[in-house]
Amino acid sequence: MHNALEVTIPLREEAAQYGGRSYLVIGDERYAEELKKALTSKEVKNIMHGLGSVNQLIDSNSQLNNLFLCKKLKELYA
């Protein structure tokens, strides 16, 4: 699907389980780099951190529902 969009150069699209977790990830390390090259929004280009979703940091619904922890995590994304 990614390659059909022609946003970046063609990349591997096979997915595999990551770190024993129950979801699949794409194994080509170039995705983030190539997608950054394709960005056109100055606002998005100016994001200073390379963090992904909070779900990449925490694998626990109870922690994600902890308001204190969420407020602290918000500082990472500010």
Backbone atoms as SQL, in Angstrom:
CREATE TABLE atoms (id INTEGER PRIMARY KEY, chain TEXT, resi INTEGER, resn TEXT, atom TEXT, x REAL, y REAL, z REAL);
INSERT INTO atoms VALUES
  (1, 'A', 1, 'MET', 'N', 0.817, -1.179, 0.000),
  (2, 'A', 1, 'MET', 'CA', 0.000, 0.000, 0.000),
  (3, 'A', 1, 'MET', 'C', 0.874, 1.261, 0.000),
  (4, 'A', 2, 'HIS', 'N', 1.908, 1.299, 0.828),
  (5, 'A', 2, 'HIS', 'CA', 2.764, 2.476, 0.904),
  (6, 'A', 2, 'HIS', 'C', 3.344, 2.828, -0.463),
  (7, 'A', 3, 'ASN', 'N', 3.910, 1.855, -1.114),
  (8, 'A', 3, 'ASN', 'CA', 4.549, 2.122, -2.401),
  (9, 'A', 3, 'ASN', 'C', 3.553, 2.589, -3.455),
  (10, 'A', 4, 'ALA', 'N', 2.321, 2.135, -3.376),
  (11, 'A', 4, 'ALA', 'CA', 1.298, 2.549, -4.343),
  (12, 'A', 4, 'ALA', 'C', 0.986, 4.045, -4.221),
  (13, 'A', 5, 'LEU', 'N', 1.195, 4.629, -3.040),
  (14, 'A', 5, 'LEU', 'CA', 0.945, 6.056, -2.836),
  (15, 'A', 5, 'LEU', 'C', 2.013, 6.931, -3.494),
  (16, 'A', 6, 'GLU', 'N', 3.172, 6.371, -3.733),
  (17, 'A', 6, 'GLU', 'CA', 4.291, 7.069, -4.382),
  (18, 'A', 6, 'GLU', 'C', 4.714, 8.341, -3.650),
  (19, 'A', 7, 'VAL', 'N', 4.686, 8.285, -2.325),
  (20, 'A', 7, 'VAL', 'CA', 5.122, 9.411, -1.505),
  (21, 'A', 7, 'VAL', 'C', 6.637, 9.397, -1.361),
  (22, 'A', 8, 'THR', 'N', 7.206, 8.212, -1.298),
  (23, 'A', 8, 'THR', 'CA', 8.652, 8.044, -1.152),
  (24, 'A', 8, 'THR', 'C', 9.159, 7.095, -2.226),
  (25, 'A', 9, 'ILE', 'N', 10.466, 6.864, -2.195),
  (26, 'A', 9, 'ILE', 'CA', 11.020, 5.819, -3.043),
  (27, 'A', 9, 'ILE', 'C', 10.407, 4.490, -2.604),
  (28, 'A', 10, 'PRO', 'N', 10.387, 3.473, -3.448),
  (29, 'A', 10, 'PRO', 'CA', 9.832, 2.180, -3.027),
  (30, 'A', 10, 'PRO', 'C', 10.596, 1.606, -1.825),
  (31, 'A', 11, 'LEU', 'N', 9.838, 1.142, -0.838),
  (32, 'A', 11, 'LEU', 'CA', 10.403, 0.570, 0.382),
  (33, 'A', 11, 'LEU', 'C', 9.784, -0.798, 0.638),
  (34, 'A', 12, 'ARG', 'N', 10.492, -1.618, 1.429),
  (35, 'A', 12, 'ARG', 'CA', 9.946, -2.932, 1.789),
  (36, 'A', 12, 'ARG', 'C', 8.647, -2.748, 2.552),
  (37, 'A', 13, 'GLU', 'N', 7.647, -3.570, 2.233),
  (38, 'A', 13, 'GLU', 'CA', 6.338, -3.429, 2.873),
  (39, 'A', 13, 'GLU', 'C', 5.973, -4.605, 3.772),
  (40, 'A', 14, 'GLU', 'N', 6.863, -5.568, 3.924),
  (41, 'A', 14, 'GLU', 'CA', 6.557, -6.726, 4.770),
  (42, 'A', 14, 'GLU', 'C', 6.540, -6.319, 6.237),
  (43, 'A', 15, 'ALA', 'N', 5.592, -6.859, 6.977),
  (44, 'A', 15, 'ALA', 'CA', 5.470, -6.563, 8.406),
  (45, 'A', 15, 'ALA', 'C', 5.751, -7.822, 9.226),
  (46, 'A', 16, 'ALA', 'N', 6.252, -7.619, 10.433),
  (47, 'A', 16, 'ALA', 'CA', 6.538, -8.724, 11.344),
  (48, 'A', 16, 'ALA', 'C', 6.279, -8.253, 12.772),
  (49, 'A', 17, 'GLN', 'N', 6.142, -9.200, 13.698),
  (50, 'A', 17, 'GLN', 'CA', 5.933, -8.843, 15.099),
  (51, 'A', 17, 'GLN', 'C', 7.186, -8.171, 15.641),
  (52, 'A', 18, 'TYR', 'N', 6.981, -7.209, 16.526),
  (53, 'A', 18, 'TYR', 'CA', 8.084, -6.449, 17.094),
  (54, 'A', 18, 'TYR', 'C', 8.189, -6.718, 18.585),
  (55, 'A', 19, 'GLY', 'N', 9.332, -7.177, 19.013),
  (56, 'A', 19, 'GLY', 'CA', 9.613, -7.341, 20.430),
  (57, 'A', 19, 'GLY', 'C', 8.620, -8.202, 21.184),
  (58, 'A', 20, 'GLY', 'N', 8.022, -9.176, 20.525),
  (59, 'A', 20, 'GLY', 'CA', 7.067, -10.048, 21.185),
  (60, 'A', 20, 'GLY', 'C', 5.708, -9.430, 21.409),
  (61, 'A', 21, 'ARG', 'N', 5.516, -8.191, 20.951),
  (62, 'A', 21, 'ARG', 'CA', 4.218, -7.536, 21.119),
  (63, 'A', 21, 'ARG', 'C', 3.233, -8.072, 20.097),
  (64, 'A', 22, 'SER', 'N', 1.969, -7.796, 20.315),
  (65, 'A', 22, 'SER', 'CA', 0.924, -8.398, 19.486),
  (66, 'A', 22, 'SER', 'C', 0.620, -7.626, 18.209),
  (67, 'A', 23, 'TYR', 'N', 1.362, -6.573, 17.921),
  (68, 'A', 23, 'TYR', 'CA', 1.088, -5.838, 16.691),
  (69, 'A', 23, 'TYR', 'C', 2.271, -5.956, 15.728),
  (70, 'A', 24, 'LEU', 'N', 2.000, -5.669, 14.476),
  (71, 'A', 24, 'LEU', 'CA', 3.009, -5.806, 13.435),
  (72, 'A', 24, 'LEU', 'C', 3.653, -4.459, 13.122),
  (73, 'A', 25, 'VAL', 'N', 4.921, -4.510, 12.751),
  (74, 'A', 25, 'VAL', 'CA', 5.638, -3.306, 12.327),
  (75, 'A', 25, 'VAL', 'C', 6.338, -3.598, 11.001),
  (76, 'A', 26, 'ILE', 'N', 6.615, -2.543, 10.268),
  (77, 'A', 26, 'ILE', 'CA', 7.330, -2.676, 9.008),
  (78, 'A', 26, 'ILE', 'C', 8.816, -2.666, 9.311),
  (79, 'A', 27, 'GLY', 'N', 9.555, -3.589, 8.723),
  (80, 'A', 27, 'GLY', 'CA', 10.958, -3.768, 9.071),
  (81, 'A', 27, 'GLY', 'C', 11.947, -2.878, 8.349),
  (82, 'A', 28, 'ASP', 'N', 11.549, -2.066, 7.408),
  (83, 'A', 28, 'ASP', 'CA', 12.498, -1.228, 6.679),
  (84, 'A', 28, 'ASP', 'C', 12.782, 0.032, 7.493),
  (85, 'A', 29, 'GLU', 'N', 14.012, 0.188, 7.916),
  (86, 'A', 29, 'GLU', 'CA', 14.403, 1.305, 8.783),
  (87, 'A', 29, 'GLU', 'C', 14.350, 2.656, 8.072),
  (88, 'A', 30, 'ARG', 'N', 14.210, 2.667, 6.771),
  (89, 'A', 30, 'ARG', 'CA', 14.255, 3.918, 6.016),
  (90, 'A', 30, 'ARG', 'C', 12.929, 4.669, 5.984),
  (91, 'A', 31, 'TYR', 'N', 11.854, 4.092, 6.479),
  (92, 'A', 31, 'TYR', 'CA', 10.542, 4.738, 6.394),
  (93, 'A', 31, 'TYR', 'C', 10.548, 6.147, 6.978),
  (94, 'A', 32, 'ALA', 'N', 10.992, 6.292, 8.212),
  (95, 'A', 32, 'ALA', 'CA', 10.966, 7.608, 8.860),
  (96, 'A', 32, 'ALA', 'C', 11.805, 8.604, 8.075),
  (97, 'A', 33, 'GLU', 'N', 12.994, 8.200, 7.677),
  (98, 'A', 33, 'GLU', 'CA', 13.888, 9.096, 6.930),
  (99, 'A', 33, 'GLU', 'C', 13.269, 9.536, 5.605),
  (100, 'A', 34, 'GLU', 'N', 12.724, 8.595, 4.859),
  (101, 'A', 34, 'GLU', 'CA', 12.142, 8.916, 3.554),
  (102, 'A', 34, 'GLU', 'C', 10.865, 9.738, 3.685),
  (103, 'A', 35, 'LEU', 'N', 10.066, 9.448, 4.712),
  (104, 'A', 35, 'LEU', 'CA', 8.850, 10.234, 4.922),
  (105, 'A', 35, 'LEU', 'C', 9.189, 11.667, 5.329),
  (106, 'A', 36, 'LYS', 'N', 10.235, 11.840, 6.135),
  (107, 'A', 36, 'LYS', 'CA', 10.659, 13.200, 6.507),
  (108, 'A', 36, 'LYS', 'C', 11.056, 13.987, 5.269),
  (109, 'A', 37, 'LYS', 'N', 11.723, 13.340, 4.342),
  (110, 'A', 37, 'LYS', 'CA', 12.125, 14.011, 3.100),
  (111, 'A', 37, 'LYS', 'C', 10.909, 14.489, 2.308),
  (112, 'A', 38, 'ALA', 'N', 9.804, 13.776, 2.410),
  (113, 'A', 38, 'ALA', 'CA', 8.610, 14.081, 1.621),
  (114, 'A', 38, 'ALA', 'C', 7.704, 15.130, 2.276),
  (115, 'A', 39, 'LEU', 'N', 7.992, 15.523, 3.517),
  (116, 'A', 39, 'LEU', 'CA', 7.144, 16.491, 4.210),
  (117, 'A', 39, 'LEU', 'C', 7.135, 17.840, 3.500),
  (118, 'A', 40, 'THR', 'N', 5.980, 18.466, 3.469),
  (119, 'A', 40, 'THR', 'CA', 5.870, 19.802, 2.882),
  (120, 'A', 40, 'THR', 'C', 5.430, 20.847, 3.902),
  (121, 'A', 41, 'SER', 'N', 4.843, 20.427, 5.010),
  (122, 'A', 41, 'SER', 'CA', 4.362, 21.352, 6.039),
  (123, 'A', 41, 'SER', 'C', 5.528, 21.847, 6.896),
  (124, 'A', 42, 'LYS', 'N', 5.709, 23.164, 6.953),
  (125, 'A', 42, 'LYS', 'CA', 6.768, 23.726, 7.791),
  (126, 'A', 42, 'LYS', 'C', 6.525, 23.414, 9.263),
  (127, 'A', 43, 'GLU', 'N', 5.254, 23.426, 9.679),
  (128, 'A', 43, 'GLU', 'CA', 4.916, 23.141, 11.074),
  (129, 'A', 43, 'GLU', 'C', 5.365, 21.730, 11.454),
  (130, 'A', 44, 'VAL', 'N', 5.109, 20.777, 10.597),
  (131, 'A', 44, 'VAL', 'CA', 5.503, 19.394, 10.879),
  (132, 'A', 44, 'VAL', 'C', 7.025, 19.249, 10.797),
  (133, 'A', 45, 'LYS', 'N', 7.649, 19.884, 9.826),
  (134, 'A', 45, 'LYS', 'CA', 9.111, 19.812, 9.691),
  (135, 'A', 45, 'LYS', 'C', 9.824, 20.372, 10.912),
  (136, 'A', 46, 'ASN', 'N', 9.191, 21.315, 11.610),
  (137, 'A', 46, 'ASN', 'CA', 9.818, 21.962, 12.759),
  (138, 'A', 46, 'ASN', 'C', 9.642, 21.206, 14.071),
  (139, 'A', 47, 'ILE', 'N', 8.985, 20.074, 14.062),
  (140, 'A', 47, 'ILE', 'CA', 8.888, 19.261, 15.281),
  (141, 'A', 47, 'ILE', 'C', 10.294, 18.803, 15.624),
  (142, 'A', 48, 'MET', 'N', 10.727, 19.128, 16.828),
  (143, 'A', 48, 'MET', 'CA', 12.134, 18.947, 17.184),
  (144, 'A', 48, 'MET', 'C', 12.492, 17.561, 17.730),
  (145, 'A', 49, 'HIS', 'N', 11.525, 16.721, 17.983),
  (146, 'A', 49, 'HIS', 'CA', 11.844, 15.403, 18.521),
  (147, 'A', 49, 'HIS', 'C', 11.482, 14.323, 17.502),
  (148, 'A', 50, 'GLY', 'N', 12.081, 13.184, 17.670),
  (149, 'A', 50, 'GLY', 'CA', 11.792, 12.065, 16.786),
  (150, 'A', 50, 'GLY', 'C', 10.917, 11.016, 17.435),
  (151, 'A', 51, 'LEU', 'N', 10.161, 11.429, 18.444),
  (152, 'A', 51, 'LEU', 'CA', 9.303, 10.479, 19.154),
  (153, 'A', 51, 'LEU', 'C', 8.132, 10.060, 18.286),
  (154, 'A', 52, 'GLY', 'N', 7.739, 8.840, 18.420),
  (155, 'A', 52, 'GLY', 'CA', 6.539, 8.368, 17.753),
  (156, 'A', 52, 'GLY', 'C', 5.354, 8.468, 18.696),
  (157, 'A', 53, 'SER', 'N', 4.409, 7.606, 18.521),
  (158, 'A', 53, 'SER', 'CA', 3.217, 7.565, 19.358),
  (159, 'A', 53, 'SER', 'C', 3.578, 7.140, 20.774),
  (160, 'A', 54, 'VAL', 'N', 2.803, 7.621, 21.733),
  (161, 'A', 54, 'VAL', 'CA', 3.007, 7.210, 23.117),
  (162, 'A', 54, 'VAL', 'C', 2.860, 5.694, 23.250),
  (163, 'A', 55, 'ASN', 'N', 2.101, 5.073, 22.367),
  (164, 'A', 55, 'ASN', 'CA', 1.932, 3.623, 22.409),
  (165, 'A', 55, 'ASN', 'C', 3.225, 2.881, 22.081),
  (166, 'A', 56, 'GLN', 'N', 4.192, 3.570, 21.496),
  (167, 'A', 56, 'GLN', 'CA', 5.490, 2.962, 21.260),
  (168, 'A', 56, 'GLN', 'C', 6.334, 2.958, 22.530),
  (169, 'A', 57, 'LEU', 'N', 6.007, 3.840, 23.459),
  (170, 'A', 57, 'LEU', 'CA', 6.737, 3.917, 24.723),
  (171, 'A', 57, 'LEU', 'C', 6.115, 3.044, 25.801),
  (172, 'A', 58, 'ILE', 'N', 4.788, 2.933, 25.774),
  (173, 'A', 58, 'ILE', 'CA', 4.054, 2.242, 26.835),
  (174, 'A', 58, 'ILE', 'C', 3.138, 1.187, 26.229),
  (175, 'A', 59, 'ASP', 'N', 3.220, -0.009, 26.754),
  (176, 'A', 59, 'ASP', 'CA', 2.403, -1.120, 26.262),
  (177, 'A', 59, 'ASP', 'C', 1.455, -1.588, 27.365),
  (178, 'A', 60, 'SER', 'N', 0.701, -0.650, 27.939),
  (179, 'A', 60, 'SER', 'CA', -0.180, -0.986, 29.047),
  (180, 'A', 60, 'SER', 'C', -1.367, -0.020, 29.064),
  (181, 'A', 61, 'ASN', 'N', -2.565, -0.550, 28.889),
  (182, 'A', 61, 'ASN', 'CA', -3.759, 0.296, 28.925),
  (183, 'A', 61, 'ASN', 'C', -3.937, 0.982, 30.271),
  (184, 'A', 62, 'SER', 'N', -3.613, 0.290, 31.354),
  (185, 'A', 62, 'SER', 'CA', -3.787, 0.908, 32.670),
  (186, 'A', 62, 'SER', 'C', -2.848, 2.104, 32.830),
  (187, 'A', 63, 'GLN', 'N', -1.643, 2.028, 32.291),
  (188, 'A', 63, 'GLN', 'CA', -0.734, 3.166, 32.366),
  (189, 'A', 63, 'GLN', 'C', -1.209, 4.303, 31.470),
  (190, 'A', 64, 'LEU', 'N', -1.721, 3.969, 30.294),
  (191, 'A', 64, 'LEU', 'CA', -2.206, 5.004, 29.382),
  (192, 'A', 64, 'LEU', 'C', -3.441, 5.714, 29.922),
  (193, 'A', 65, 'ASN', 'N', -4.154, 5.083, 30.838),
  (194, 'A', 65, 'ASN', 'CA', -5.323, 5.690, 31.467),
  (195, 'A', 65, 'ASN', 'C', -4.985, 6.410, 32.780),
  (196, 'A', 66, 'ASN', 'N', -3.714, 6.413, 33.155),
  (197, 'A', 66, 'ASN', 'CA', -3.257, 7.076, 34.369),
  (198, 'A', 66, 'ASN', 'C', -3.047, 8.564, 34.051),
  (199, 'A', 67, 'LEU', 'N', -3.914, 9.444, 34.571),
  (200, 'A', 67, 'LEU', 'CA', -3.862, 10.867, 34.248),
  (201, 'A', 67, 'LEU', 'C', -2.545, 11.518, 34.653),
  (202, 'A', 68, 'PHE', 'N', -1.998, 11.150, 35.818),
  (203, 'A', 68, 'PHE', 'CA', -0.722, 11.699, 36.261),
  (204, 'A', 68, 'PHE', 'C', 0.375, 11.366, 35.256),
  (205, 'A', 69, 'LEU', 'N', 0.435, 10.114, 34.859),
  (206, 'A', 69, 'LEU', 'CA', 1.455, 9.687, 33.900),
  (207, 'A', 69, 'LEU', 'C', 1.258, 10.384, 32.553),
  (208, 'A', 70, 'CYS', 'N', 0.021, 10.503, 32.107),
  (209, 'A', 70, 'CYS', 'CA', -0.256, 11.167, 30.828),
  (210, 'A', 70, 'CYS', 'C', 0.191, 12.625, 30.845),
  (211, 'A', 71, 'LYS', 'N', 0.003, 13.299, 31.976),
  (212, 'A', 71, 'LYS', 'CA', 0.448, 14.693, 32.080),
  (213, 'A', 71, 'LYS', 'C', 1.964, 14.771, 31.991),
  (214, 'A', 72, 'LYS', 'N', 2.651, 13.822, 32.610),
  (215, 'A', 72, 'LYS', 'CA', 4.115, 13.796, 32.542),
  (216, 'A', 72, 'LYS', 'C', 4.579, 13.483, 31.115),
  (217, 'A', 73, 'LEU', 'N', 3.910, 12.557, 30.464),
  (218, 'A', 73, 'LEU', 'CA', 4.273, 12.216, 29.090),
  (219, 'A', 73, 'LEU', 'C', 4.048, 13.380, 28.141),
  (220, 'A', 74, 'LYS', 'N', 3.055, 14.183, 28.450),
  (221, 'A', 74, 'LYS', 'CA', 2.766, 15.352, 27.613),
  (222, 'A', 74, 'LYS', 'C', 3.987, 16.261, 27.525),
  (223, 'A', 75, 'GLU', 'N', 4.777, 16.312, 28.598),
  (224, 'A', 75, 'GLU', 'CA', 5.992, 17.141, 28.613),
  (225, 'A', 75, 'GLU', 'C', 6.985, 16.663, 27.546),
  (226, 'A', 76, 'LEU', 'N', 6.997, 15.367, 27.262),
  (227, 'A', 76, 'LEU', 'CA', 7.893, 14.843, 26.233),
  (228, 'A', 76, 'LEU', 'C', 7.542, 15.368, 24.845),
  (229, 'A', 77, 'TYR', 'N', 6.252, 15.586, 24.639),
  (230, 'A', 77, 'TYR', 'CA', 5.774, 15.972, 23.309),
  (231, 'A', 77, 'TYR', 'C', 5.597, 17.470, 23.154),
  (232, 'A', 78, 'ALA', 'N', 5.878, 18.236, 24.198),
  (233, 'A', 78, 'ALA', 'CA', 5.684, 19.707, 24.134),
  (234, 'A', 78, 'ALA', 'C', 6.753, 20.372, 23.298);
